Amino acid sequence: MTKRLSVPKTYKLYIGGAFPRSESGRTYEVTSDKGEFLANAALASRKDARDAATAARGAVKGWSGATAYNRGQVLYRVAEILEGRRAQFVDEIVQQTGASVSAATAEVDEAIDRWVWYAGWCDKFGQVAGNGNPVAGPYFNISVPEPTGVVAVIAPQDTALVGLVSAIAPVLVPGNTVVVVASQRYPLSAISLAEVLATSDLPGGVVNVLTGSPAELAPWLASHPDIHGLDLVGAGDLDWVDLQVAAAETLTRVLPPEQGADAASPSLDRIAAFTETKTVWHTKSLV
């Protein structure tokens, strides 16, 4: 009987709803904690980063224009698919990090729970962050949060899945789009998450996933004119002050790095960080 050959998985980038290889053709080896070969991952270039920013910019209008309720339903659908592929994510985390099955399972469960938590805030955040302002006159004065636009994220580098989810989910809630640089050591879970996003109802370009070197990609994203927000949560090992300076050239809003295993823990502040406040005046009566 002929022995069947397995089909090795190819880990590519995720840009604009498609899975291209890096335009540079570069890859790098992903190994286990014991140094065993696991896969080749795409080593994204600055051209890939520009392509991702362009895709994210093109997706802003549709995603921000969707109703908050609809965005919540789409994000909840992502959680449903994550739940269905739970075993795959557990296996990848065990292979990449050397964690026990129970620890990997706990990380996947926490990632799913956090995604659901943020999905639930989509149609509620406006009521919490918005306000009816008292004014001295016959007017209604209402402040409402609106998305900043395209947000680049350097994901936490010491976790495979939960840090990634914790960084990108809050950015999506108010209607922003995302370009995320995944953990360089543990990129496999990021591309598997991209497969989940691609098979959910999330429009192409809303989330774009780059794998490779944060040190190489972050400066190009920080200075890109189409990037409106920069989350450096996983950039603690980089010269992040220089990244802030580069971002200031285009008036890009910046969140500083966070340290520890629970970086980017769930918070309404992470949603509010990449929103703008629009204030509307309206007369109470014309009579």
Long-range contacts (C-beta under 8 A, 24 or more apart in sequence): 8-39, 9-39, 10-40, 11-39, 11-40, 11-41, 11-42, 11-187, 11-188, 11-191, 11-211, 12-42, 12-191, 13-42, 13-44, 13-48, 13-52, 13-191, 13-208, 13-209, 13-210, 13-211, 14-191, 14-194, 14-197, 14-198, 14-207, 14-208, 14-209, 15-48, 15-51, 15-52, 15-55, 15-208, 15-209, 15-210, 16-51, 16-52, 16-54, 16-55, 16-58, 16-59, 16-204, 16-205, 16-208, 17-55, 17-198, 17-203, 17-204, 17-205, 18-204, 19-194, 19-198, 20-48, 22-48, 22-212, 23-47, 23-48, 23-51, 24-48, 26-212, 28-212, 30-96, 30-185, 30-186, 30-187, 30-188, 32-95, 32-96, 32-98, 33-96, 33-97, 33-98, 34-98, 38-95, 38-96, 38-188, 39-188, 41-187, 41-188, 41-191, 41-211, 41-212, 42-211, 42-212, 43-211, 43-212, 43-213, 44-181, 44-210, 44-211, 44-212, 44-217, 45-212, 45-216, 46-216, 46-217, 46-220, 48-210, 49-179, 49-210, 49-217, 49-220, 49-221, 49-224, 50-220, 50-224, 52-179, 52-208, 52-210, 53-150, 53-152, 53-179, 53-221, 53-224, 53-226, 53-227, 54-226, 55-204, 55-205, 55-208, 56-150, 56-177, 56-178, 56-179, 56-205, 56-206, 56-208, 56-226, 57-149, 57-150, 57-177, 57-226, 58-205, 59-177, 59-203, 59-204, 59-205, 59-206, 60-147, 60-149, 60-150, 60-175, 60-176, 60-177, 62-203, 63-172, 63-175, 63-176, 63-177, 63-203, 63-206, 64-146, 64-147, 64-174, 64-175, 64-176, 65-175, 66-175, 67-123, 68-122, 68-123, 68-125, 68-126, 69-122, 69-123, 71-122, 71-123, 71-172, 71-173, 71-175, 72-119, 72-120, 72-121, 72-122, 72-123, 73-119, 73-201, 74-200, 74-201, 74-202, 75-115, 75-118, 75-119, 75-122, 75-169, 75-172, 75-173, 75-202, 76-116, 76-119, 76-120, 77-200, 77-201, 77-202, 78-115, 78-119, 78-196, 78-197, 78-200, 78-202, 79-112, 79-115, 79-116, 79-119, 81-196, 81-199, 81-200, 82-108, 82-111, 82-112, 82-115, 82-193, 82-196, 83-112, 85-192, 85-196, 86-112, 88-192, 89-161, 89-189, 89-192, 92-160, 92-188, 92-189, 92-192, 93-160, 93-161, 93-186, 93-189, 95-188, 96-160, 96-185, 96-186, 96-188, 96-189, 97-160, 97-186, 107-159, 107-160, 107-161, 107-162, 108-161, 108-162, 110-162, 111-161, 111-162, 111-164, 111-165, 111-166, 114-162, 114-165, 114-166, 114-169, 114-266, 115-165, 115-169, 117-266, 118-169, 118-170, 118-172, 118-173, 118-266, 118-271, 119-169, 121-173, 121-268, 121-271, 122-173, 125-173, 125-174, 125-268, 125-271, 125-272, 128-268, 129-268, 129-271, 129-272, 129-275, 129-277, 133-279, 135-281, 138-283, 138-284, 138-285, 139-281, 139-282, 139-283, 139-284, 140-280, 140-281, 140-282, 140-283, 140-284, 141-279, 141-280, 141-281, 142-279, 142-280, 142-282, 143-277, 143-278, 143-279, 143-280, 144-277, 144-278, 144-279, 144-280, 145-174, 145-272, 145-275, 145-276, 145-277, 145-278, 146-174, 146-175, 146-275, 146-276, 146-277, 146-278, 147-174, 147-175, 147-176, 147-274, 147-275, 147-276, 148-176, 148-228, 148-229, 148-253, 148-274, 148-275, 148-276, 149-176, 149-177, 149-228, 149-229, 150-176, 150-177, 150-178, 150-179, 150-226, 150-227, 150-228, 150-229, 151-176, 151-177, 151-178, 151-179, 151-227, 151-228, 151-229, 151-230, 151-231, 151-274, 152-178, 152-179, 152-180, 152-181, 152-218, 152-221, 152-222, 152-224, 152-227, 152-229, 152-230, 152-231, 153-178, 153-179, 153-180, 153-181, 153-230, 153-231, 153-233, 153-234, 154-180, 154-181, 154-214, 154-218, 154-231, 154-232, 154-233, 154-234, 154-235, 154-238, 155-180, 155-181, 155-182, 155-183, 155-190, 155-233, 155-234, 156-183, 156-233, 156-234, 156-258, 156-263, 156-264, 157-183, 157-184, 157-185, 157-214, 157-234, 157-236, 157-237, 158-183, 158-185, 158-261, 159-183, 159-186, 159-261, 160-186, 160-188, 160-189, 160-190, 161-189, 161-190, 161-193, 163-233, 163-234, 163-263, 163-264, 164-189, 164-190, 164-193, 165-193, 166-263, 166-264, 166-265, 166-266, 167-231, 167-233, 167-234, 167-264, 168-207, 170-264, 170-266, 170-267, 170-270, 170-271, 170-273, 171-229, 171-231, 171-270, 171-274, 172-206, 172-207, 173-271, 174-271, 174-274, 174-275, 176-229, 176-274, 177-205, 177-206, 177-207, 177-208, 178-206, 178-207, 178-208, 179-208, 179-210, 179-221, 179-227, 180-207, 180-208, 180-209, 180-210, 181-210, 181-211, 181-212, 181-214, 181-217, 181-218, 181-221, 181-234, 182-209, 182-210, 182-211, 183-234, 184-211, 184-212, 184-213, 184-214, 187-211, 187-212, 214-238, 218-243, 219-243, 219-246, 222-246, 222-247, 222-252, 223-247, 223-249, 223-250, 224-250, 225-250, 227-252, 228-252, 228-253, 228-274, 229-253, 229-254, 229-255, 229-273, 229-274, 230-254, 230-255, 231-255, 231-273, 231-274, 232-256, 232-257, 233-257, 233-258, 233-263, 233-264, 234-263
